[in-house]
């Protein structure tokens, strides 16, 4: 083996969702504040490599302002002591959009993998230090689209599709890992191999309202930790917004989203993962992300809600509020009361949900319930109920609908 290399510091983050709104409220100031903090943290902690595990943007056609924040951040970090930046696409990203400037970004040591290709070489990156000595191998696996890993066949069951999906993911990772090990052997260097992924692992923790989509048709296509090759010294995952270990492993982790994506995440401590390698041994430390915009869910009867708003106003809160009324009294002028309660403060109410208004059409929809409260499957199921579709026909119709929606999500609108 070559001479012993100094410790290498890697920062793992994901699920920025730049451009995402919250009940119609734009959040560019928050995204900018986070990226400024992240660039400063990279510099202060002397990070050598940055890994972004997917969902850089919230949509496949990000706004000009979202793009400006992204590219400005990349330029700033590339000019810092950080030697490498690796970005892989998530299910929200357009592969072709992320890939378009990849050759230009390579000049800044920014490596972008927007989609899986026929060549495993495209996903195995050998990163070198300033002395041109190999110091890290990254298996930069992006979100694997259904059509990348499974050949559809007429007449196959949902179970067949799910089995083929899992096997396709396993086969893909095995091929990438084998090539990485081969490269490490050829280099004769005792350097770490780091994998990335943007997927849903079995038992993964989510939060209501976080916008995390099921990636594949059927509920069984959640991969287990055993699917990942043993040669990975660290596996940087994206897609789930709650920071968490996979199967209790210190070195298989979701960094989680750095900003709360909804009020359900308001009390969650957000973080990024700092991974330090001594040879191939990894130690992980979480770095807490500051709160750039306070979110608060206020829930209860009228007295409880009004008292909490008074407490917040006494602290000069500038928070965004979600108010959920579940008192016994039916209050028809709830919105007016709440507007009066926050009048003269710097608080803003983004959402009001009145749980005591009489249930209306479609069985569960409340007066104050909006489409934001329902996912696409909820809406379809309620349509089936309204049109009295027989129960025995509903599962097959729902599966066909899920396949159609999944196909729409995976279409790359930026591609020709």
ABEGO torsion letter per residue (X at the ends): XBBBBBBBBBBBBBGAGBGBBBGGBBAAAAAAAAAAAAAAAAAAAGBABBBBBEGABABABBBAAAAAAAAAAAAAAAABABABBBBBBBAABBAAAAAAAAAAAAAAGBBBBABBBABAAAABBBBBBAAGBBABBBBBBBBBBAAAABBBBBGBBAAAAAAAAAAAAAAAAAAAAAAAAAAAAAAGBBBBBBBBBBBBBBGBBBBBGAGBBBABBEAAABBBAAABBAABABBBBBGBABBBBBGGBAABBBAEBABBABAAAAABBBBBBBBBBBEABBBBBBBBBBBABBBBBBBEBAAAAAAAAAAAAAAGBABBBBBBBABABBBAAAAAAAAAAABGBABBBABBBBAABBBBBGGABBAABBAAABBAAAAAAAAAAAAGBBAAAAAAAAAAAAAAAAAAAABBAABX
